[in-house]
């Protein structure tokens, strides 16, 4: 039962972690960037490999296919 509860809370924990990392590194809004722009930004600004992989994953999920339109890659 405890495992099920933990697995149910995992996405909430991940979202909170993503928001805190975005604030920590003053990340741009991913909806206004392409996936390549986000990858370049993370590689240039984030030195901690663990933080970089988490931040890149959650930002790319919200990245725009085309920042000039209202389409999002993660949807």
C-alpha positions in Angstrom: 0.0 0.0 0.0 2.9 2.4 0.8 4.5 1.7 -2.5 1.3 2.5 -4.4 1.0 5.8 -2.5 4.6 6.7 -3.2 4.1 5.9 -6.9 1.0 8.0 -7.0 2.9 11.0 -5.5 5.9 10.7 -7.8 4.6 12.9 -10.6 3.7 15.6 -8.0 7.2 15.4 -6.6 8.7 15.6 -10.0 6.7 18.7 -10.9 7.7 20.4 -7.7 11.3 19.6 -8.3 11.1 21.0 -11.9 9.5 24.2 -10.7 12.2 24.7 -8.0 15.0 23.9 -10.5 13.5 26.4 -13.0 13.5 29.1 -10.2 17.0 28.1 -9.0 18.5 28.5 -12.5 16.2 31.3 -13.6 15.1 29.2 -16.6 13.1 30.8 -19.5 9.5 29.7 -20.0 9.7 26.5 -22.0 6.6 27.3 -24.0 8.4 30.1 -25.8 11.4 28.0 -26.7 12.0 25.0 -29.1 13.5 21.8 -27.8 16.9 22.6 -29.3 17.0 26.0 -27.7 16.2 24.5 -24.3 19.0 21.9 -24.8 21.5 24.6 -25.6 20.4 26.7 -22.7 20.7 23.8 -20.2 24.1 22.8 -21.5 25.3 26.3 -21.2 23.8 27.4 -17.8 23.5 24.2 -15.7 26.7 22.7 -14.4 25.3 19.9 -12.2 24.6 16.9 -14.4 21.8 15.6 -12.2 20.0 18.9 -12.2 20.6 19.3 -15.9 19.0 16.0 -16.8 15.9 16.6 -14.7 15.5 20.2 -15.9 16.1 19.3 -19.5 13.5 16.5 -19.4 10.7 18.6 -17.8 11.4 21.7 -19.9 11.5 19.7 -23.2 8.1 18.2 -22.4 6.7 21.7 -22.3 8.7 23.1 -25.2 7.0 24.6 -28.2 7.0 22.8 -31.6 6.9 26.3 -33.1 7.2 29.2 -30.6 5.2 31.4 -33.0 2.2 29.2 -32.8 0.3 27.7 -29.8 1.5 24.1 -30.2 3.4 22.3 -27.5 5.6 19.3 -28.1 4.5 17.5 -25.0 0.8 17.4 -26.0 
